[in-house]
Amino acid sequence: MDFVAKPSGALSLRLDEFIPELRQKVRLAVGAKLSTSLRLRERVRHRIGRAAGSADRHATSRRESTHIASGLPAKEGLVLIGTSTGGPPALEEVLTALPVAFPWPVVVAQHMPASFTGALAKRLDQICAVSVAEVVEPTSLKPGGVYIGRGDADIVISRKTTGLVAMPVSSRTDYLWHPSVDRLVRSAMEHIAPTQLVGVLMTGMGHDGAEAMALLRTQGGRTIAESEESAVVWGMPGELVKLGGANWVLPLSSISSQLERLLPSHAADTQTA
């Protein structure tokens, strides 16, 4: 459900810092809703349904994406995903369902140490039709690409003459969690019209991303909150719902299909959900 990073140095000298975090996560684990069959079902699906000949299909789908790109929507846009506790399996379910021709880049802020985000990105890249990479340097954002923020830092959106880029930046003390969902969303709103942004807030403790995504909705963007029924911890998405900032409240299994329905007509749709 979660992890505690191995402390460095003499643990006995830092017990006052370490114990509260451990207690908090154990208490959250007691109330977490975990399906004992989910991981087995996902493994069977990927190893049998997706993995049979996956190497060839994966390479073919990547090659095909270069031909599909010319038919993508002319207006640029981004999907911004924020998640924390329970996030890796949630990301797996959403991202593996996206097609190689997904029209917008997806940028992810997953609360996690730097030693884990690279492995997460590599694993997701192996099982997804879309390409997945950890952002360790300024990276141009391409349709059909998923960009995961490096742990222990933040990820922000900027703009160069060639287009939008994702950049790793040092974490700031005014943001409590890292990579910060709030900071990601606010930076994106500085460089692209809110109407061209879709925010997705999924399982996680705390409230990171809730205020920024609520603001995004008020300015014309679209937001999706994972529903309580599927979230391991309904903290972050729950806070977004409490603020009235979610256009849609959906179980995890419905998020990817909603993104596919939304994006083709997103730029032209001006109605409030």
C-alpha positions in Angstrom: 0.0 0.0 0.0 2.9 2.3 0.8 6.5 2.3 1.8 8.9 3.9 4.3 12.3 4.9 2.9 15.2 3.2 4.6 16.7 5.8 7.0 20.3 6.9 6.4 22.8 7.3 9.2 22.2 6.4 12.8 18.5 5.6 13.1 18.6 5.9 16.9 19.4 9.6 16.5 16.4 10.2 14.3 13.7 8.2 15.9 11.6 11.3 16.8 11.4 12.1 13.1 10.9 8.5 11.8 8.3 7.1 14.3 5.4 9.6 13.5 5.7 8.9 9.7 5.7 5.1 10.3 2.7 5.3 12.7 0.7 7.5 10.2 1.3 5.0 7.4 0.4 2.0 9.5 -2.9 3.7 10.5 -3.7 4.5 6.9 -2.9 0.9 5.9 -5.5 -0.4 8.4 -8.3 1.5 6.7 -7.1 1.1 3.1 -9.3 -0.7 0.6 -7.0 -3.1 -1.3 -8.4 -5.8 -3.6 -6.5 -9.0 -3.0 -7.2 -10.1 -6.6 -6.3 -6.9 -8.3 -2.6 -7.6 -8.7 -3.2 -11.1 -9.9 -5.8 -10.0 -12.4 -3.5 -7.3 -13.7 -0.6 -9.7 -14.0 -2.6 -12.3 -15.8 -4.0 -9.7 -18.2 -0.6 -8.3 -19.0 1.3 -11.6 -19.3 -1.4 -13.4 -21.3 -3.6 -10.8 -23.0 -1.0 -8.1 -23.5 2.3 -9.8 -23.1 1.8 -12.4 -25.8 3.9 -11.0 -28.6 4.1 -7.7 -26.6 7.6 -6.9 -27.8 6.7 -6.9 -31.4 3.3 -5.1 -30.9 5.0 -2.5 -28.7 7.6 -1.7 -31.3 5.0 -1.7 -34.1 2.7 0.6 -32.1 5.5 3.0 -31.4 6.4 3.1 -35.2 2.8 3.7 -36.1 2.5 6.6 -33.7 4.9 8.6 -35.9 2.4 8.3 -38.8 -0.7 9.0 -36.6 0.7 12.2 -35.2 -0.2 14.3 -38.3 -3.9 13.6 -37.5 -3.8 14.8 -33.9 -5.8 17.9 -32.8 -4.1 21.1 -33.9 -4.4 22.7 -30.4 -1.9 21.7 -27.8 -3.1 20.4 -24.5 -1.9 18.4 -21.5 -3.3 15.8 -19.1 -1.9 16.4 -15.5 -2.1 13.4 -13.1 -1.5 13.7 -9.4 -1.3 10.7 -7.0 0.4 9.5 -3.9 -0.3 6.5 -1.6 -1.6 3.6 -3.8 -0.5 5.5 -6.9 1.7 3.0 -8.8 -1.1 0.4 -9.4 -3.6 3.2 -10.0 -1.2 4.6 -12.7 -0.8 1.2 -14.2 -4.5 0.7 -14.6 -5.1 4.1 -16.2 -2.0 4.3 -18.4 -2.1 0.8 -19.8 -5.6 1.5 -21.1 -4.4 4.5 -23.2 -3.9 3.9 -26.9 -0.7 4.7 -28.7 -2.5 7.5 -30.6 -3.5 9.3 -27.4 -3.6 12.9 -28.5 -2.1 14.9 -25.6 1.0 14.4 -23.5 0.4 13.2 -19.9 2.5 14.6 -17.1 2.5 12.8 -13.7 3.4 13.9 -10.2 3.6 10.8 -8.1 4.8 11.3 -4.5 7.8 9.1 -4.3 11.6 9.2 -3.5 14.0 9.6 -6.4 15.3 6.1 -6.1 11.8 4.7 -7.1 10.5 7.0 -9.9 12.9 5.8 -12.5 12.1 2.2 -11.9 8.4 3.0 -12.0 8.7 4.8 -15.3 10.7 2.0 -16.8 8.2 -0.7 -15.8 5.2 1.3 -17.1 7.0 1.9 -20.3 7.4 -1.9 -20.8 3.6 -2.6 -20.4 2.0 0.6 -21.9 1.3 1.4 -25.6 2.1 5.0 -24.8 5.8 5.8 -24.1 6.7 6.5 -20.4 9.8 8.2 -19.1 11.1 9.8 -16.0 11.9 13.5 -16.4 15.5 14.0 -15.4 16.2 17.0 -17.7 14.2 19.5 -19.7 12.1 17.3 -22.0 9.9 18.3 -24.9 6.3 17.1 -24.5 5.0 14.9 -27.3 1.5 13.5 -27.9 1.2 9.9 -26.7 4.0 10.4 -24.2 3.8 10.0 -20.4 6.3 12.0 -18.3 6.8 11.1 -14.7 8.4 13.7 -12.3 11.6 12.6 -10.6 11.2 11.9 -6.9 12.4 14.2 -4.1 12.0 17.1 -6.5 9.2 18.9 -8.4 8.2 18.8 -12.0 7.0 22.0 -13.8 5.8 23.0 -17.2 7.6 25.6 -19.2 7.7 26.8 -22.8 10.5 27.0 -25.3 10.5 28.1 -28.9 10.0 24.4 -29.9 6.9 24.1 -27.6 6.0 22.9 -24.2 8.6 21.2 -22.0 8.6 19.4 -18.6 11.4 20.4 -16.3 12.7 18.9 -13.0 13.3 21.6 -10.4 14.4 21.6 -6.8 11.6 21.2 -4.3 10.3 24.2 -2.4 9.4 24.3 1.3 6.1 26.0 0.6 4.9 22.8 -1.0 4.6 19.9 1.5 4.7 16.9 -0.9 7.0 16.1 -3.8 6.8 15.9 -6.7 4.2 18.5 -6.0 0.9 18.2 -7.8 -0.1 21.8 -6.9 3.1 23.2 -8.4 2.8 21.1 -11.5 -0.8 22.3 -12.2 -0.1 26.0 -11.4 3.0 26.0 -13.7 1.0 24.5 -16.5 -1.7 27.2 -16.2 1.1 29.8 -16.7 2.0 28.5 -20.1 -1.2 27.1 -21.6 -4.9 28.0 -21.6 -6.8 26.3 -18.7 -9.3 25.1 -21.3 -6.6 23.0 -22.8 -5.8 21.2 -19.5 -7.3 18.2 -17.9 -6.4 17.4 -14.3 -6.8 14.0 -12.8 -6.4 13.5 -9.0 -6.2 10.0 -7.8 -5.5 8.0 -4.6 -3.3 9.6 -1.9 -3.2 11.0 1.6 -3.2 14.7 2.2 -4.6 17.5 -0.1 -1.8 18.1 -2.6 -3.3 19.2 -6.0 -6.8 19.9 -4.7 -6.6 23.7 -4.5 -4.8 24.0 -7.9 -7.2 21.7 -9.7 -10.2 23.4 -8.2 -8.8 26.7 -9.5 -8.2 25.0 -12.9 -11.9 24.1 -13.0 -13.0 27.6 -12.2 -10.9 28.9 -15.1 -12.4 26.6 -17.7 -10.2 23.5 -17.3 -11.6 20.0 -16.7 -10.9 17.8 -13.7 -11.5 14.2 -12.7 -11.3 12.9 -9.1 -11.0 9.2 -8.4 -14.1 8.1 -6.4 -13.9 6.8 -2.8 -15.0 3.3 -3.9 -11.8 2.6 -5.7 -9.2 4.9 -4.0 -6.8 3.2 -1.6 -6.8 6.5 0.4 -9.5 9.0 -0.5 -7.5 12.0 0.7 -6.3 14.0 -2.3 -9.3 13.3 -4.6 -11.7 13.7 -1.6 -10.4 17.2 -0.9 -10.9 18.1 -4.6 -14.5 16.9 -4.3 -15.1 18.8 -1.1 -13.9 22.0 -2.8 -16.4 21.5 -5.6 -13.4 21.2 -8.0 -14.2 18.0 -9.8 -16.1 17.9 -13.0 -16.3 14.1 -12.7 -15.9 11.7 -9.8 -15.1 8.3 -11.3 -13.8 4.9 -10.2 -10.3 4.1 -11.3 -11.6 1.7 -14.0 -13.5 4.5 -15.8 -10.8 7.3 -15.8 -9.0 6.3 -19.0 -12.2 5.9 -21.0 -13.4 9.3 -19.8 -10.1 10.8 -21.0 -10.5 9.3 -24.4 -14.1 10.5 -24.7 -13.1 14.0 -23.4 -10.1 14.9 -25.4 -11.4 14.9 -29.0 -14.1 17.3 -28.2 -12.4 19.0 -25.2 -11.4 22.2 -27.0 -14.8 22.8 -28.4 -16.9 21.8 -25.3 -17.7 24.8 -23.2 -20.5 23.3 -21.1 -19.9 22.7 -17.4 -20.3 19.1 -16.4 
